[in-house]
C-alpha cells in the first residue's frame, strides 16, 4: 500500500478552497479576483481527487466492516470478499493520483518557454542537426496547439542553424519541455560524406521559462547597452542603421545580442526578454542545485553540459541516457510526432523522485 496523504493536509486544502470560493463570491478587486481565480482553477481538481480518495476509503471501510461483523450472512460475506480486492485497488489508485497532485508545483511550469539551440561539435553537420531539432520542437509545439516565434537566428553555411532562439507560447509549455535542456548527440552519415562513414555531431538545447518583470528584478544601472550595425542578411537598409542591440548584465556577465528586426526598439525589447529569462533561469538553477545536492536523480537538472540523448540514424534508435530509455522509432521522434514517448517517461521519473523525497 502507498503511504496515505495526512488527513490534516487534505483538510487544509479543502479549507483554503472554501476561503477562496467565499472571497470570490464577495466581489474582490480585479487584481485579487484574477489571482484567486487562478489559484482556484489549480485547487479544483485536487478537491475532486480528495473527494474520490475519501469515497474509496469509505467504501473499503464498509466492505471490511461487513467482513468483521459476525452477523453478516453467508451470501453478503461472499460478496464482500469478492469486492475487497477491488476496493483496496481503488484506494491505492485514488491515493496515488492524489499524492501526485499534492507534489510541490514548479512555479514556472505554466510559463511560456524560450528555447535556445546551438550547434556544437561537428561543423556543418552540427548546424544541420540543430535545424532538425528546431523543426522537431516546432512540429511538437504545433501538435500541442502552441505558437512558435523565432527571436534570433544565425544560419549555417550548408543549412540548419549555428544558433536559433525562439519563444514557444501556450499552456504548460515549460512543464513539458524543461527536460530537453542539455547536449543532444546525433550519429549518421552526412549527405556530403562520399565514403559512407558515420559522423558524430552535437547540439546544445537550453529551455528557459519566460520570465515576466515580476519574476526577477533587474536594476537598469547593472546593464550596459550597446548598439551596432546588423551583420549578415537583411539588405542595405539593415546594414546602414545601428539596429542591432547587445545588452550585458554586468554583475553576472550574461550578454544577449539581437539583430533580427530593423527597429532598434524591437531588438532591445527582445534582448531584454531573453536576458530576463536567462537571469531567472540562473536564479532557479542555483536554488535547484542546493536542493538537489543530495538527490540521486538528476532528471531535470538543466545542466547544459550533460549529454542527455543520442539519435542514432543507422540503427533508427533514440536513447535518453538519464532514464536508460531506448526507442526504435527515431524518425517519428525527430519529426516531433512521438517526442511525447520520451517526455512522458521523463515526467514520470521526475514525479517518482519527488514522491520518494516526500517520504
C-alpha positions as CSV (number, residue, x, y, z in Angstrom):
1,X,0.0,0.0,0.0
2,X,1.1,3.6,-0.6
3,X,1.6,6.0,2.2
4,X,-1.7,7.9,2.6
5,X,-1.6,11.7,2.4
6,X,-2.0,13.1,6.0
7,X,-5.7,14.0,6.8
8,X,-4.6,17.4,8.1
9,X,-3.0,18.3,4.8
10,X,-6.2,17.3,2.9
11,X,-8.3,19.3,5.4
12,X,-6.0,22.3,4.8
13,X,-6.5,22.1,1.1
14,X,-10.3,21.9,1.5
15,X,-10.3,24.9,3.9
16,X,-8.2,27.0,1.5
17,X,-10.6,26.1,-1.3
18,X,-13.6,27.2,0.8
19,X,-11.9,30.5,1.7
20,X,-11.1,31.3,-1.9
21,X,-14.6,30.4,-3.0
22,X,-16.1,32.7,-0.3
23,X,-13.8,35.6,-1.2
24,X,-14.5,35.4,-4.9
25,X,-18.3,35.5,-4.2
26,X,-17.8,38.6,-2.1
27,X,-16.7,40.6,-5.2
28,X,-13.0,41.5,-4.6
29,X,-11.0,43.9,-6.7
30,X,-9.9,42.9,-10.2
31,X,-6.3,42.0,-9.3
32,X,-7.4,39.8,-6.3
33,X,-10.1,38.2,-8.4
34,X,-7.6,37.2,-11.2
35,X,-5.1,35.8,-8.7
36,X,-7.6,33.9,-6.7
37,X,-9.4,32.6,-9.8
38,X,-6.0,31.2,-11.0
39,X,-5.4,29.5,-7.6
40,X,-9.0,28.1,-7.6
41,X,-8.5,26.5,-11.0
42,X,-5.5,24.7,-9.6
43,X,-7.2,23.6,-6.5
44,X,-10.5,22.4,-8.1
45,X,-9.0,19.1,-9.5
46,X,-7.2,18.5,-6.1
47,X,-10.5,18.9,-4.2
48,X,-12.2,16.5,-6.6
49,X,-9.4,14.0,-6.1
50,X,-9.7,14.3,-2.3
51,X,-13.4,13.5,-2.6
52,X,-12.7,10.5,-4.8
53,X,-10.0,9.2,-2.4
54,X,-12.2,9.6,0.7
55,X,-15.1,7.9,-1.1
56,X,-12.8,5.0,-1.9
57,X,-11.7,4.9,1.8
58,X,-15.3,4.9,3.0
59,X,-16.2,2.1,0.5
60,X,-13.2,0.0,1.7
61,X,-14.2,0.6,5.4
62,X,-17.7,-0.5,4.6
63,X,-16.5,-3.8,3.0
64,X,-14.2,-4.5,5.9
65,X,-16.9,-3.8,8.4
66,X,-19.2,-6.4,6.7
67,X,-16.4,-9.0,6.9
68,X,-15.7,-8.1,10.6
69,X,-19.3,-8.4,11.6
70,X,-20.2,-11.9,12.8
71,X,-23.8,-11.2,12.0
72,X,-23.2,-10.8,8.2
73,X,-24.9,-13.6,6.4
74,X,-23.0,-16.0,4.1
75,X,-24.2,-14.5,0.8
76,X,-23.3,-11.0,1.8
77,X,-20.0,-12.1,3.2
78,X,-19.1,-13.8,-0.1
79,X,-20.0,-10.6,-2.0
80,X,-17.8,-8.6,0.4
81,X,-14.9,-10.9,0.0
82,X,-15.2,-10.6,-3.8
83,X,-15.2,-6.8,-3.5
84,X,-12.4,-6.5,-1.0
85,X,-9.5,-6.7,-3.5
86,X,-11.1,-4.2,-5.9
87,X,-11.9,-1.8,-3.1
88,X,-8.2,-1.9,-1.9
89,X,-7.0,-1.3,-5.5
90,X,-9.3,1.7,-5.8
91,X,-7.9,3.2,-2.6
92,X,-4.4,2.6,-4.0
93,X,-5.2,4.2,-7.3
94,X,-7.0,7.2,-5.9
95,X,-4.3,7.7,-3.3
96,X,-1.5,7.5,-5.9
97,X,-3.3,10.1,-8.0
98,X,-3.8,12.4,-5.0
99,X,-0.2,12.0,-4.0
100,X,0.9,13.2,-7.4
101,X,-1.4,16.2,-7.3
102,X,-0.1,17.2,-3.9
103,X,3.5,17.2,-5.1
104,X,5.2,20.6,-4.9
105,X,4.5,22.5,-8.1
106,X,7.2,24.1,-10.1
107,X,6.2,27.8,-10.2
108,X,7.4,28.0,-13.8
109,X,5.5,25.0,-15.2
110,X,2.7,27.0,-16.7
111,X,5.0,29.6,-18.3
112,X,5.9,30.1,-21.9
113,X,9.5,29.0,-22.8
114,X,12.5,30.5,-24.5
115,X,14.3,27.7,-26.4
116,X,17.9,28.2,-27.5
117,X,19.5,25.7,-29.8
118,X,23.2,25.9,-30.7
119,X,25.3,23.8,-33.0
120,X,28.2,22.1,-31.1
121,X,31.0,19.8,-32.3
122,X,30.6,18.7,-35.9
123,X,30.8,21.8,-38.0
124,X,28.2,22.0,-40.8
125,X,26.6,18.7,-39.8
126,X,26.1,20.0,-36.3
127,X,24.3,23.1,-37.7
128,X,22.1,20.8,-39.8
129,X,21.3,18.8,-36.7
130,X,20.4,22.0,-34.8
131,X,17.9,22.7,-37.7
132,X,16.5,19.2,-37.3
133,X,16.0,19.8,-33.5
134,X,14.3,23.1,-34.1
135,X,11.9,21.5,-36.6
136,X,11.2,18.7,-34.1
137,X,10.2,21.2,-31.4
138,X,8.3,23.4,-33.8
139,X,6.1,20.4,-35.0
140,X,5.7,19.2,-31.4
141,X,4.5,22.7,-30.5
142,X,2.1,22.6,-33.4
143,X,0.7,19.3,-32.3
144,X,0.0,20.8,-28.8
145,X,-1.6,24.0,-30.2
146,X,1.4,26.2,-29.1
147,X,2.8,29.1,-31.0
148,X,6.4,29.4,-32.1
149,X,8.1,32.7,-32.8
150,X,11.7,33.0,-33.8
151,X,13.5,35.7,-31.9
152,X,17.0,35.3,-33.3
153,X,18.8,33.0,-35.8
154,X,22.2,32.5,-37.3
155,X,22.1,30.1,-40.3
156,X,24.8,27.5,-41.0
157,X,26.8,27.6,-44.2
158,X,25.1,24.4,-45.5
159,X,21.7,25.0,-43.9
160,X,20.4,24.5,-40.4
161,X,21.5,26.9,-37.7
162,X,24.6,27.8,-35.8
163,X,22.2,29.2,-33.3
164,X,18.4,29.8,-33.1
165,X,16.4,31.3,-30.3
166,X,12.6,31.1,-30.3
167,X,9.7,31.7,-27.9
168,X,7.1,28.9,-27.6
169,X,3.8,30.2,-26.1
170,X,0.9,28.1,-24.8
171,X,-0.5,26.4,-21.8
172,X,2.1,24.3,-19.8
173,X,4.9,24.7,-22.3
174,X,7.7,24.8,-19.8
175,X,6.3,21.8,-17.9
176,X,6.7,19.6,-21.0
177,X,9.9,21.0,-22.5
178,X,12.0,21.6,-19.4
179,X,13.7,18.2,-19.5
180,X,15.0,18.9,-23.0
181,X,17.9,21.1,-21.8
182,X,21.3,19.5,-22.4
183,X,23.6,18.1,-25.1
184,X,21.8,16.2,-27.9
185,X,24.1,14.0,-30.0
186,X,23.5,12.6,-33.5
187,X,25.2,9.7,-35.2
188,X,24.6,9.5,-39.0
189,X,26.2,9.6,-42.4
190,X,26.2,13.2,-43.7
191,X,24.9,13.9,-47.2
192,X,28.4,15.2,-48.0
193,X,30.2,12.0,-46.9
194,X,31.2,10.0,-50.0
195,X,32.7,7.1,-48.2
196,X,29.6,6.4,-46.1
197,X,31.4,7.0,-42.8
198,X,29.2,7.7,-39.8
199,X,29.8,11.1,-38.1
200,X,29.0,12.1,-34.6
201,X,27.8,15.7,-34.1
202,X,26.1,17.5,-31.2
203,X,23.9,20.5,-30.5
204,X,23.1,22.1,-27.2
205,X,19.5,22.9,-26.2
206,X,18.6,25.3,-23.4
207,X,14.9,25.6,-22.4
208,X,14.3,28.6,-20.1
209,X,11.0,29.7,-18.5
210,X,9.9,33.0,-20.0
211,X,10.3,35.5,-17.1
212,X,8.0,38.4,-16.5
213,X,9.1,41.6,-14.8
214,X,7.5,40.4,-11.6
215,X,9.6,37.3,-11.6
216,X,13.0,39.0,-11.5
217,X,14.1,42.5,-10.7
218,X,16.8,44.0,-13.0
219,X,18.4,47.2,-12.0
220,X,18.9,49.4,-15.0
221,X,22.3,50.5,-13.6
222,X,23.5,46.9,-13.9
223,X,23.0,47.0,-17.7
224,X,25.4,48.0,-20.4
225,X,23.5,48.5,-23.7
226,X,25.5,48.7,-27.0
227,X,24.1,49.3,-30.4
228,X,25.8,48.3,-33.6
229,X,25.1,47.6,-37.3
230,X,23.4,44.4,-38.0
231,X,25.6,41.8,-39.8
232,X,24.6,39.1,-42.3
233,X,21.4,39.0,-44.3
234,X,18.9,41.9,-44.1
235,X,19.6,44.1,-47.1
236,X,21.2,47.5,-47.4
237,X,18.7,49.2,-45.1
238,X,19.7,47.0,-42.1
239,X,23.4,47.4,-42.7
240,X,23.1,51.2,-42.8
241,X,21.3,51.5,-39.4
242,X,22.6,50.7,-36.0
243,X,19.6,48.5,-35.2
244,X,21.4,45.5,-33.5
245,X,21.4,45.6,-29.8
246,X,23.7,43.9,-27.2
247,X,22.7,44.1,-23.6
248,X,25.2,43.0,-20.9
249,X,24.2,42.3,-17.3
250,X,27.4,43.5,-15.6
251,X,27.1,41.6,-12.3
252,X,26.7,38.2,-14.0
253,X,28.4,38.8,-17.3
254,X,25.3,37.5,-19.2
255,X,25.1,39.1,-22.6
256,X,22.4,39.0,-25.3
257,X,22.6,40.2,-28.9
258,X,19.5,40.6,-31.1
259,X,19.7,41.9,-34.6
260,X,16.6,40.4,-36.3
261,X,14.4,43.5,-36.5
262,X,15.1,46.7,-38.3
263,X,13.8,48.6,-35.3
264,X,16.3,49.1,-32.5
265,X,13.4,49.4,-30.1
266,X,12.1,46.0,-31.0
267,X,15.5,44.4,-30.8
268,X,16.1,45.9,-27.4
269,X,12.7,44.6,-26.2
270,X,13.5,41.1,-27.5
271,X,17.0,41.2,-25.9
272,X,15.5,42.2,-22.6
273,X,13.1,39.3,-22.7
274,X,15.9,36.8,-23.3
275,X,18.1,38.4,-20.7
276,X,15.3,38.4,-18.1
277,X,14.7,34.7,-18.8
278,X,18.4,33.8,-18.6
279,X,18.8,35.6,-15.3
280,X,15.6,34.0,-13.9
281,X,16.9,30.6,-15.0
282,X,20.3,31.3,-13.3
283,X,18.4,32.1,-10.1
284,X,16.3,28.9,-10.3
285,X,19.3,26.8,-11.2
286,X,21.2,27.9,-8.1
287,X,18.2,27.1,-5.9
288,X,17.7,23.7,-7.6
289,X,21.4,22.9,-7.2
290,X,21.3,23.5,-3.5
291,X,18.1,21.5,-3.2
292,X,19.4,18.6,-5.3
293,X,22.9,18.4,-3.7
294,X,22.0,15.1,-2.0
295,X,19.4,13.9,-4.6
296,X,20.3,10.8,-6.6
297,X,18.1,11.6,-9.6
298,X,19.3,14.4,-11.8
299,X,16.4,14.4,-14.3
300,X,15.5,18.0,-15.0
301,X,18.8,19.4,-13.6
302,X,19.0,21.5,-16.7
303,X,22.8,21.1,-16.9
304,X,23.7,22.3,-20.4
305,X,26.9,20.3,-20.5
306,X,25.2,17.0,-19.7
307,X,24.8,14.6,-22.7
308,X,21.1,13.7,-22.4
309,X,20.2,12.0,-25.6
310,X,21.6,10.2,-28.7
311,X,19.9,10.0,-32.1
312,X,21.4,7.1,-34.0
313,X,20.2,7.1,-37.6
314,X,21.8,3.9,-38.9
315,X,20.0,1.9,-36.2
316,X,16.9,4.0,-36.2
317,X,17.4,4.4,-32.4
318,X,17.0,7.2,-30.0
319,X,18.3,6.8,-26.4
320,X,17.7,9.1,-23.4
321,X,20.7,8.4,-21.1
322,X,19.1,9.9,-17.9
323,X,16.5,7.2,-17.7
324,X,18.1,4.4,-19.8
325,X,15.3,4.6,-22.3
326,X,15.8,3.4,-25.9
327,X,13.2,3.6,-28.6
328,X,13.5,2.2,-32.1
329,X,11.3,5.0,-33.6
330,X,13.8,7.7,-34.4
331,X,12.0,9.0,-37.5
332,X,8.8,9.6,-35.5
333,X,10.7,11.2,-32.6
334,X,12.8,13.6,-34.8
335,X,9.6,14.8,-36.5
336,X,8.1,15.6,-33.1
337,X,5.2,13.1,-33.7
338,X,6.5,10.7,-30.9
339,X,8.5,13.0,-28.8
340,X,6.0,12.5,-26.0
341,X,7.1,8.9,-25.9
342,X,10.3,10.3,-24.3
343,X,8.9,13.3,-22.5
344,X,6.2,11.3,-20.6
345,X,8.7,8.8,-19.0
346,X,10.9,11.7,-18.0
347,X,8.0,13.4,-16.3
348,X,7.1,10.1,-14.6
349,X,10.7,9.6,-13.4
350,X,10.7,13.1,-12.0
351,X,7.4,12.6,-10.2
352,X,8.7,9.3,-8.7
353,X,11.8,11.1,-7.4
354,X,9.7,13.8,-5.8
355,X,7.4,11.1,-4.2
356,X,10.4,9.3,-2.8
357,X,11.8,12.6,-1.5
358,X,8.5,13.4,0.2
359,X,8.7,10.2,2.3
